[in-house]
């Protein structure tokens, strides 16, 4: 198949694949209830297990990048989906904490591959034009928006089915991963190395990876993006568990929780499609606005509980606060991929996403361990308040650091910052 047909094929397939494979459908929110009510683990243990996922994500990033360079993006996507299938099987049959830790290790490796190759497949399937960044964000946001819509539907269904049998939603999640595996087989690898993947030595792959990392760590722009992105990803990861725990503390049923979080997913999907308008409105302040917003509304979500307001008013405050944090989530995941993919080509893009995920793994692990410790002595809403205040301080400091390093006009960057870019324009 020639280059033009390959690009068209991959770009057409990508939104559907991304919508189904971005993360586990029929799973989140219910997974916390499943572990607490069916498997009888407490919330502190669940958060601690999640921190192992973050730790393994850190450990596997460089090996994953080497595998991607050696075996290609398509094969790595296939392997990632296979590993995620195994994760869910262990989730279903595991009974001990160490089973969950092993499962987190497997899915961490799976997502270490998928989270790098997914945007890389899209990025390298788009022809080099002055509108490449806009095309990338349009296709990426379409896939992510569809994921949020599908996830909202799946949350409603899984919340209902969970009341019948707690295992049904997990089995449905496994079914979707298997569909994703089939779709990943349909991609055409957009990057063809001049050397046969099988002939490239591990030593050479490691050397190539080191060279890419050196470039990234010398770039003020990329360091700003990666630092900010890792902190935001860490906060979002913690909120996924804490928001569910807060809802359960208020004795909300699993069906209502499913409906509530389905609503949040719809909001995330809508905001993902609004990323271009948001970016055009706030430009180089976009990330700062997102960071400050999510921090403030983490704090606001606890106001009703601390002031002992009537339950109805408390629920309204929490619903609005959680809705805003999910708007931030929808915007963030599209914008960070867009910003990271600017000024890149096939030589460096996978390495940039690898370093980003590497740092995310470190931050998530640290945040997870600290939060797990805090939850031993504090309630979920007290912990939410601590996270809100801490993240507000962090995002303020990071925004100061980013001010003169990110969001500049193309002629304001040093040549080394854009040496992998073939375009004449900037986001």
N, C-alpha and C positions, 0 to 999 in steps of 0.2 A: 504494500500500500504506500502511495507517495505521501510526502510530507503534508500537503494540504488536506488530503482525505483523513490522515491520521489526526491532525489537529481538530478537524470538524467532528470526527467520531468521538474523540476523548471529551471535547467540550460539550457535546450533546449528552454523553453518558454521565458526566461528572455530577451534575446536580442531583440526579436520582441516587447515585452511589453515595454521595456525601450525606444526603438526607437520611439514608438508612444506616450508614456506618459511622457517622460522626461520633455517636455515643450510643449506649445501650437504650433501646426503646423498651417500654413496658417494665422498666427496672427501677429507676431512681425514685426516691420518696418511699416507694413500696419496699425497696431493699433494706432501708433502715428499720421499718416496721417488721419485716421478715426476720432480720437478725435479732431484734429485741423481743418479739412475741413468739416466733416459731423456734428460733435457735437459742433464745434466752441469753443473749449477750447484752451488757449495759452500754449506754451511749459513750462512756469514756473508753471502753474497749474498742468500740466501732471507730471512733476518731483515731485511736492509736493504730489500729489496723490500716486505716487510710494513710497514716503517716509512713507506714511501710511501703505502700504503693508509691508514695512520693520518693522515698529513698531508693527503691528499685528503679524508678524512672531515671533518677540521677545516674545510677550505676550502669544502666543499659544504653544510655544515649550514644556514647562513642562506639561500642560494639554494634549498635543498630546502624549507625552512619556507615561503618565499614561494610556491613552486610548489604546496605543499600547500594553503595558504590560497586560492590563486587557482583551482586546478583541482579541489580536493576530495580527500578521503582515498582514495576508491576508485580514481580515475584515477591518483593518485600510486602506489598499490600496484601497479597494472598496469604503469606505467612502470618501477618498480623491478624487477619480474620480467623485463621485456624487457631491461633493462640487464644483469642478471645472466646472462641467456642469452648475450648478446654476450661477456661476460667469459669464459665457459667455451669459447666458440668460439675466442677469441684464445689461451686457455690451451692448447687442442689444437694449433693451427697455428703459434703463435709459436715463434721460435727464439732470439731475442736478449733481452738484459736489458731493453732499452727496450720490447719487446713486452709483457713482464710488467708494466712500470711503467704502460703505457697501459691494460692490462687492470685493474690495481689502481685506476686512476683511475675507470674505468667502473663497477666493482663498488662502489667507495666511494660513488659518486653513487646507485647502486641501493639500497644499504643505508641511506644517509642518508635516503632517502624511506621505505623499508620499516620501518626501526627506529622511526621516529616514528609512522607511520600505523597500524601493527599494534596497539600498545596503545591508541592513540587511538580506533580503530574500535571496539574492545571496550569501552573506558571510556565512550564516548558511546552505546553500544547497550544499556547497563544502566540501567534506570530508577533515578531518585533515591530510594533507600531507606536506612534506617539500616544495612542489611547489604550495601551496594554494594561496599565494600572486600573483604569476604569472598567475595562472588560473583565479583568481578574476579579475585582470587587463585586461586579454585577453577577457573575456566575457563582462566585463563592457565597455571596449573600443569598442568592436564590436557593442554593442547596441548604444553607443553614436555616433559612426561614422555613423551608419545607420540613426540615428536621424538627423545628420547634412546633410546627402545626401537628406533625405526626406524633410527636412526644406528648402534646396536650391531649390528643385523642387517646393515646395509649395509657396515659395516666388515669383518665376517666374509666377506661375499660379495666385496667389493672386494679384500680381502687375497688371496683365492684367485684371483680373475680377473686381478689384477695380474701374477701369475706366468705367466699365459697371454699377456696382452698389456697393457702399461701404460696404453694408451689407453681400454680398455673401461670402467674405473670412472669416468673423466671423462665419457664419453658417457652413462653411466647418470645421472650427476649432472645433466647437461644435460636429460635426459628428465624428471627430477623437477621441475626449474625450470619446464619448459614446462607440466607439470600444475598447478603453483602459479599460473602465469599464467592458466590456464583458470579455476581456482577464484576468483582475484581478480576476475574478470569477473562473478562471481555475487553479490558483496557489494552491499548497498544503502548508499549513503553516508549515515551517521547524522547528519551536520552539514549543514544547509542554510543558507548565508549569506543574510541578508536582501537583500544586493546580489548581482547576478549576478556570478559569478566573473570572467567575461570583461570586465566593465565596471570592475573594480577596478584602479586604476592601480598600476604598480610602486612609485611614490613612496608611495602610501597603504599598500601592503602592507609596505614597509620601515618606515614609521612605526609601524604596528601591532606589527611584530616588535620594534622598539626599545622600545616601551612595555612589552611583555611581559618583555623581558630586564631592564629596570630593576627591575621588581617582583621578579624572581627573584634578582638580585644584592643586593637589600636584605633578603632573607629569610635569616636565620641557619640555619633548618631546611633550606632547599633548598641553600644553599651547603655545608652539612655533607654532605648526601646526595650531591651532585654531586662534591665533592672526593673523598669516600671511594669512590664508585662508579667514578670515572675511574681511580683508582689500582688498584682491584681488577680492573677490566677490562683495564688495561695488563699486570698480572701474569699474568692468565689467558691473554691473547694470547701472551705470551712462552712460557708453559709449553707451549702447543700444539705449538710447533716443537721446543723443547728436550727435551721428554719423548720425542718420536720420535727425535731425534738421539741421546739417551742410549741408547735401545734398540738403535739401529743400531750404536753404538760397541761394544756388548756382543755384536755379531754375531748378533742375533736375526733370523730370517727374516721376510719380509713377511707370510707367512701367520700366524705366531705373533703378530706385532705387531698384525695385524688382530683376532685373537681377544682379545688382551690389552686393546686399547683398546675393543673391543666390550663387554667386561666393565665397563670404566670408565664407558661410556655408560649401561649398565643401572643402575649405581650412581647416576649423576647423575639418571636418570629417577626412581628410587626416592626419592632425597632431595628432588627437586622436589615430589613428592606429599606429602612430610612437612613442607613449609614452614610450615603452620599450627601444627603441634605444636611445631616448633622455635621459632617466633616466640612462642608462648604460654609456652614454657619460659624463654626468655632475655629476652623483651620488649625494652627499650631497649638491652640489651647484645648483641643478636643480631648486629649488624654487626661489633662488636668481636671477638666469639668467632670469626666467620668469618675475619676478617683475620689474627688471631694464629695460627689453626689452619693456614691455607694457608702462612704464612711458616715456621712451625716444621717442617712436613712437607716443604717444599722443602729445608730444611737436612738433615733426617733422610735424605732420598732419596740423599744423596751419601755417607753414612757408610760403607756397605759398600765403596765404591770407594776412598775415602781410606784406610781401614784395611786394604785388600787382603784382605778376607774371602773365603772360598770363593764361587764363582760362584752356587751355589744359594742361599746365605744372602743374598748381595747382591741377587739377583733378588726374594727374599721382601721384603726391606726396601724396595726400589724399588716393588714392586707395592702394598704396603700404603700407602706414602707417596703414590703417584700416585692410589690409590683415595680417600684422604682429600681430596686436592686436588680431585678430581672430585665428591665429596660437597659440598664448599664451592661449586663451580661451579653444581651443580644448585640449591642453596638460594639462592645469591646472585641469579641472573638472575630468579627469581620474586619474591623479596623486594624487589629494587630497583625493579622496575616497580610493585609494590604500593605501596611507600612514596612513590614519585614521583607516583603518580596520586591519592593522598589529597589532600583539600582542593582539588580541581580541577574545572573544567567545560570545555566546548568552547572557551571563550575563551582559556584558558591552558595546557591540557594539552599540546598539540603543541609549544608554545614551551618548556615545561619539558623535554620529551624532547629537543628540539633543542639546548638549552643543555647538557644532560647529555652528549649525543653529541658536541657541539662540544668540550667539555673532555676527553672520552675520546679524541678524535682527537689533541689536543695531547699528552696524557700518553702515549698509545701511540706517537706519533711520536718523542718524546724517549726513551722507554724502548727503542724499537726501534733507534734510531741508536746509543745508548750500548751496548746489548747486542751489536750488530753489530761495533762497535769492540772490545769486550772479547773477542769470539769470534776475532778475528784473533790474539790472543795467549794465549788460554786454551781449555781443552777445554770440552765441553758441561757436564760435571758440575762443573767449577770455576766456570763461569758460573752454574750452578744454585745453588751455595752462595752466591755473591755476591748473587744475586737474593733468596734466602731471608733473609739477614742484613739487606739493605737494606730489604726490605719489612717486616720485623719492626719496624725503627726507624720507618718511615713510618706504619704502622698504629697504633703506640703514640702517636705525636704527634697523628695525626688523631683517635684516640679521646679524647684529652684535649680537643681542640678541640670535638668533638661533644657532650661530656658535658652541657652546660647549654643546648644548642641543638636537640637532637633527642630524640624519644621522650618528650616531655612530655605531660601531660594537657591536654585541649582548652582548659580555662580558664587554663592557664599560658602559652599562646601569645598574642602580641599580636594585636589585631584584624586588622592588615594581613597577618599571616601566613596567615589563613584567610578572607580576604575573597571568595575564589572558591568557597567551600564552602557548600553548602546543607544539609549534614548536621549532626546534633547529637552525633555520636560520632566517635571517632578510633580508628585502628588501635592 
